[in-house]
Amino acid sequence: MRLTAPSFIVFLISLALFVLAVLPLAGIAVPSIGISTLWLLIAAYGILAAGVLFKGI
């Protein structure tokens, strides 16, 4: 299996999800997000992993 670097857009989406997940840990409440920080971290990692595993994403 050959791994590729994710595109810049995929990286930015993953980074944004990561930042949203870490904000409550820093004491900044984000009440508009109705999803757990754990699921946001899993989604960020999954998107980044998909960008690495599949070429062209």
Backbone as ProteinMPNN parsed JSONL, in Angstrom:
{"seq_chain_A": "MRLTAPSFIVFLISLALFVLAVLPLAGIAVPSIGISTLWLLIAAYGILAAGVLFKGI", "coords_chain_A": {"N_chain_A": [[0.849, -1.168, 0.0], [0.611, 2.133, -0.896], [1.224, 5.193, 0.565], [-0.021, 8.529, 0.495], [0.435, 12.079, 0.651], [-2.032, 14.051, 2.283], [-4.442, 16.234, 0.711], [-4.347, 19.835, 0.777], [-6.779, 20.98, 1.509], [-8.131, 18.844, 2.775], [-6.439, 18.524, 4.946], [-6.836, 21.007, 6.25], [-9.578, 20.836, 6.936], [-9.53, 18.681, 8.704], [-7.852, 19.785, 10.653], [-9.444, 21.934, 11.549], [-11.617, 20.555, 12.706], [-10.234, 19.283, 14.756], [-9.372, 21.492, 16.295], [-11.856, 22.506, 17.116], [-12.622, 20.403, 18.75], [-10.746, 20.512, 20.791], [-11.073, 22.952, 22.028], [-13.079, 23.014, 24.207], [-11.58, 21.659, 26.14], [-9.68, 23.499, 26.758], [-11.094, 25.286, 28.174], [-12.879, 26.887, 26.84], [-16.08, 27.288, 26.037], [-18.216, 25.826, 23.632], [-21.208, 26.031, 22.786], [-22.83, 25.651, 20.55], [-22.125, 23.386, 19.247], [-23.326, 20.263, 19.151], [-22.183, 17.813, 19.582], [-20.091, 15.28, 20.929], [-16.744, 15.837, 22.15], [-15.021, 13.75, 21.811], [-16.057, 12.391, 19.566], [-15.65, 14.333, 17.647], [-12.854, 14.398, 17.564], [-12.367, 11.794, 16.655], [-13.563, 11.96, 14.135], [-11.93, 13.916, 12.938], [-9.469, 12.579, 12.857], [-10.207, 10.387, 11.256], [-10.869, 11.609, 8.805], [-8.39, 12.71, 8.127], [-6.873, 10.363, 7.966], [-8.17, 9.095, 5.812], [-7.502, 10.87, 3.803], [-4.783, 10.335, 3.609], [-4.66, 7.633, 2.954], [-6.136, 7.287, 0.569], [-5.605, 8.203, -2.708], [-5.965, 11.352, -4.233], [-7.947, 12.487, -2.718]], "CA_chain_A": [[0.0, 0.0, 0.0], [1.401, 3.353, -0.998], [0.58, 6.312, 1.235], [0.197, 9.829, -0.129], [0.13, 13.22, 1.511], [-3.395, 14.541, 2.051], [-4.51, 17.551, 0.083], [-4.352, 20.939, 1.737], [-8.165, 21.153, 1.973], [-8.394, 17.766, 3.735], [-5.688, 18.861, 6.144], [-7.496, 22.123, 6.93], [-10.82, 20.337, 7.528], [-9.139, 17.889, 9.861], [-7.334, 20.708, 11.667], [-10.576, 22.679, 12.108], [-12.333, 19.656, 13.614], [-9.383, 19.091, 15.927], [-9.424, 22.705, 17.112], [-13.173, 22.543, 17.746], [-12.668, 19.378, 19.792], [-9.83, 20.844, 21.882], [-11.499, 24.193, 22.684], [-13.647, 22.793, 25.548], [-10.534, 21.243, 27.061], [-8.971, 24.716, 27.131], [-12.003, 26.111, 28.962], [-13.703, 27.717, 25.963], [-17.298, 26.539, 25.749], [-18.793, 25.983, 22.299], [-22.511, 25.397, 22.958], [-23.52, 25.38, 19.291], [-21.75, 22.046, 18.79], [-24.06, 19.3, 19.945], [-21.542, 16.512, 19.468], [-19.025, 15.081, 21.901], [-15.397, 16.13, 21.676], [-14.422, 12.487, 21.371], [-16.484, 12.122, 18.191], [-14.972, 15.294, 16.77], [-11.482, 13.94, 17.395], [-12.408, 10.611, 15.795], [-13.858, 12.429, 12.774], [-10.742, 14.588, 12.427], [-8.474, 11.555, 12.537], [-10.713, 9.597, 10.141], [-10.733, 12.394, 7.578], [-6.972, 12.787, 7.812], [-6.446, 9.025, 7.535], [-8.701, 8.862, 4.471], [-6.694, 11.672, 2.895], [-3.484, 9.706, 3.451], [-4.798, 6.3, 2.349], [-6.714, 7.321, -0.774], [-5.018, 9.249, -3.547], [-6.93, 12.227, -4.891], [-8.953, 13.035, -1.785]], "C_chain_A": [[0.898, 1.235, 0.0], [0.614, 4.511, -0.375], [0.935, 7.609, 0.523], [-0.115, 10.922, 0.881], [-1.298, 13.683, 1.236], [-3.365, 15.909, 1.376], [-4.603, 18.622, 1.171], [-5.742, 21.154, 2.325], [-8.513, 20.095, 3.019], [-7.669, 18.049, 5.043], [-6.362, 19.98, 6.932], [-8.8, 21.699, 7.588], [-10.516, 19.538, 8.783], [-8.628, 18.78, 10.991], [-8.462, 21.499, 12.323], [-11.38, 21.813, 13.074], [-11.543, 19.411, 14.891], [-9.45, 20.3, 16.864], [-10.768, 22.821, 17.816], [-13.288, 21.529, 18.877], [-11.822, 19.76, 21.0], [-10.267, 22.108, 22.632], [-12.147, 23.958, 24.053], [-12.614, 22.331, 26.572], [-9.716, 22.433, 27.547], [-9.856, 25.665, 27.931], [-12.878, 27.03, 28.142], [-14.915, 26.898, 25.542], [-17.81, 26.866, 24.346], [-20.167, 25.295, 22.334], [-23.226, 25.054, 21.657], [-23.184, 24.003, 18.727], [-22.432, 21.042, 19.712], [-23.451, 17.918, 19.923], [-20.384, 16.454, 20.467], [-17.657, 15.388, 21.307], [-14.692, 14.866, 21.201], [-14.787, 12.189, 19.927], [-15.867, 13.101, 17.205], [-13.525, 14.88, 16.527], [-11.415, 12.714, 16.489], [-12.666, 11.01, 14.348], [-12.638, 13.11, 12.156], [-9.683, 13.579, 12.014], [-8.919, 10.729, 11.328], [-10.576, 10.321, 8.81], [-9.272, 12.49, 7.161], [-6.435, 11.444, 7.329], [-6.937, 8.711, 6.127], [-7.902, 9.66, 3.441], [-5.322, 11.072, 2.638], [-3.61, 8.394, 2.682], [-5.28, 6.349, 0.899], [-6.152, 8.495, -1.561], [-6.128, 10.064, -4.209], [-7.995, 12.782, -3.986], [-8.414, 14.3, -1.187]], "O_chain_A": [[1.824, 1.35, 0.803], [-0.528, 4.769, -0.755], [2.044, 7.77, 0.014], [-0.845, 10.702, 1.847], [-1.73, 13.706, 0.084], [-2.379, 16.64, 1.467], [-4.901, 18.332, 2.33], [-5.873, 21.474, 3.506], [-9.123, 20.413, 4.04], [-8.221, 17.838, 6.123], [-6.449, 19.905, 8.157], [-9.104, 22.153, 8.691], [-11.177, 19.706, 9.808], [-8.944, 18.547, 12.157], [-8.436, 21.714, 13.535], [-11.781, 22.279, 14.14], [-12.115, 19.34, 15.978], [-9.572, 20.144, 18.079], [-10.821, 23.193, 18.989], [-13.984, 21.779, 19.861], [-12.145, 19.371, 22.123], [-9.857, 22.305, 23.776], [-11.789, 24.658, 25.0], [-12.774, 22.595, 27.764], [-9.125, 22.383, 28.626], [-9.406, 26.741, 28.325], [-13.564, 27.882, 28.706], [-14.793, 25.936, 24.784], [-17.834, 28.024, 23.93], [-20.289, 24.128, 21.962], [-24.147, 24.238, 21.667], [-23.874, 23.508, 17.836], [-22.144, 20.984, 20.907], [-24.136, 16.939, 20.217], [-19.782, 17.476, 20.795], [-17.439, 15.22, 20.107], [-13.862, 14.914, 20.293], [-13.931, 11.778, 19.143], [-15.591, 12.745, 16.06], [-13.024, 14.999, 15.409], [-10.516, 12.601, 15.655], [-12.055, 10.457, 13.434], [-12.344, 12.904, 10.978], [-9.072, 13.705, 10.952], [-8.101, 10.405, 10.467], [-10.21, 9.716, 7.802], [-8.951, 12.366, 5.979], [-5.637, 11.391, 6.393], [-6.204, 8.123, 5.333], [-7.656, 9.179, 2.334], [-4.751, 11.275, 1.567], [-2.759, 8.078, 1.85], [-4.864, 5.523, 0.086], [-6.22, 9.642, -1.119], [-7.114, 9.505, -4.688], [-8.881, 13.496, -4.457], [-9.087, 14.934, -0.375]]}, "name": "protein", "num_of_chains": 1, "seq": "MRLTAPSFIVFLISLALFVLAVLPLAGIAVPSIGISTLWLLIAAYGILAAGVLFKGI"}
